[in-house]
């Protein structure tokens, strides 16, 4: 499958992120049934909530060795927040942490979905 030119950097960064987590990039080509699931809670993402879901869909369409799903009750592995700063993340553990969807980057012209996918 040939990816659109605009999607290539996103997919490349996703694979680099997975490699950094210790998940082999070669496994991304497979679609195993028993893959790790990371849940996210975007209820505090304010106006970025739809962008977070769209960014998660980028993962679902391109990454096969990790599932990124919205939390459906209970604690989420990652909490997504909105603030006026620059987008950033705080890693608490493997697949766990907080992500800030900073308005500063969006105000400077960066796409909210692209930020969320990263």
C-alpha positions in Angstrom: 0.0 0.0 0.0 1.3 3.4 -0.9 0.7 6.1 1.6 -0.2 9.6 0.7 2.8 11.9 0.8 1.3 13.9 3.7 0.8 10.7 5.8 4.3 9.4 5.5 5.9 11.6 8.2 3.1 10.7 10.6 3.5 7.0 10.0 7.2 7.3 10.3 7.0 9.0 13.6 4.5 6.5 14.9 6.8 3.7 14.0 9.8 5.5 15.6 7.6 6.0 18.8 6.8 2.3 18.9 10.5 1.3 18.4 11.3 3.6 21.3 8.7 1.8 23.4 10.5 -1.5 22.6 7.8 -2.7 20.2 9.5 -4.1 17.0 8.6 -2.1 13.9 8.4 -5.3 11.9 5.4 -6.3 13.9 3.5 -3.3 12.6 3.0 -5.2 9.3 1.2 -8.0 11.1 -2.4 -7.7 12.5 -2.3 -10.1 15.5 -5.4 -10.5 17.6 -3.5 -10.3 20.9 -1.8 -6.8 20.8 -1.3 -4.4 23.7 -4.1 -1.8 24.1 -3.5 1.7 25.4 -6.6 3.5 26.4 -7.0 7.3 26.4 -9.4 9.7 28.0 -10.0 12.9 26.0 -12.8 14.3 28.1 -10.5 17.1 29.3 -9.2 17.9 25.8 -11.9 20.7 25.3 -12.1 21.8 21.6 -9.5 19.1 20.7 -11.6 16.1 21.6 -12.6 15.3 18.0 -9.0 15.9 16.9 -7.8 13.4 19.5 -10.3 10.8 18.3 -9.2 11.5 14.7 -5.5 11.2 15.6 -6.3 7.8 17.3 -7.9 6.7 14.1 -4.6 7.5 12.3 -3.0 4.9 14.6 -5.8 2.4 14.0 -5.3 2.7 10.3 -1.5 2.5 10.2 -0.2 0.6 13.3 -1.0 -3.1 13.8 1.0 -4.0 16.9 -0.6 -1.6 19.3 -4.3 -0.6 19.7 -5.2 2.9 20.8 -8.7 3.0 22.1 -10.9 5.4 24.0 -11.4 4.5 27.7 -14.9 3.1 28.4 -15.1 3.4 32.2 -12.4 3.1 34.7 -8.9 4.7 34.5 -7.3 5.4 31.2 -3.7 4.8 30.4 -3.3 8.3 28.9 -5.2 11.4 29.8 -5.4 14.2 27.1 -5.7 17.8 28.3 -6.0 21.2 26.7 -4.1 24.3 27.6 -2.7 27.5 26.1 1.0 26.2 26.0 2.8 24.1 23.4 1.8 20.5 22.9 3.7 18.1 25.2 3.5 14.8 27.0 4.5 13.5 30.4 5.4 9.8 30.4 4.6 8.1 33.6 5.3 4.5 32.5 5.1 2.3 29.4 2.0 3.5 27.5 1.0 5.7 30.4 1.0 9.4 30.9 -0.6 12.8 30.2 -0.7 14.6 26.8 -1.4 18.3 26.5 -3.0 19.6 23.3 -1.4 23.1 23.4 -3.3 25.9 21.7 -0.1 27.7 20.9 0.8 25.3 18.2 -2.7 25.4 16.7 -2.6 29.2 16.8 0.7 29.1 14.9 -0.9 27.0 12.1 -0.2 23.4 13.1 -3.0 20.9 12.6 -4.8 19.6 15.7 -5.2 16.1 14.2 -1.5 15.9 13.3 -0.6 17.1 16.8 -2.9 14.4 18.3 -1.5 11.7 16.1 2.0 12.5 17.3 
